[in-house]
């Protein structure tokens, strides 16, 4: 871990990353890609030491409150958050300035901040987004080795729902020949239904690879799935989008089960919902 002084913290769409790099070790992680110009090892986490000062300054200058997002490039609840508490302190600022929050994580550590998530959701809106890739915990330990397994994430989603906090699941990536099975999609969607997840984001059944994450992904395939790298190379070459041969049938299955369970699955509508800021008095439920 190392500290840097950041120049700014909020993106034009009010997203922020308090950390750079990630400790969770997902074998397919896109944030490793060279196009992001990370000038340090991915596991040597960069901590933006002035992030909270910058955030408070940015929130104070906002003409009106809005949704603040985090977690798109590094998980806000990776192990070092237990000591540093940057995410927790950012949530305290978000609450102080009357904004809403949405966080993307795979970690059950988010439960440690449930008091703040509830408080933000009570006055405005707080939405937790959680990625699920496989309902099989053994497979989960291979492809997402340093974060809690799917069954723990399921318990977390249930606890958040019990606390009144809306949850959205990202169903991705679906790795060709690894987790692209009907059994897996059904298993994940059953978890989502039982945890009363509001919506599921899914852009397709596949994975993207580019320079930087491709090499890491292939080295991990060699460790855990002998022969798989060669199968990928034969089928996809250097392609960016690696679509599962079962993409079409699995997407049909996904949409039909979401309809049956009453889970929202229109990506555009979900992103509109995520960006929509709500005051308590005017909270809207029409999207669901
Ligand atoms: S949790 Fe997200 S950012 Fe962290 S390694 Fe996994 S995919 Fe990458």
Boltz pocket constraint, residues with backbone or C-beta under 6 A from the ligand:
constraints:
  - pocket:
      binder: B
      contacts: [[A, 21], [A, 22], [A, 23], [A, 24], [A, 25], [A, 26], [A, 28], [A, 29], [A, 30], [A, 31], [A, 71], [A, 72], [A, 73], [A, 74], [A, 75], [A, 106]]
      max_distance: 6.0
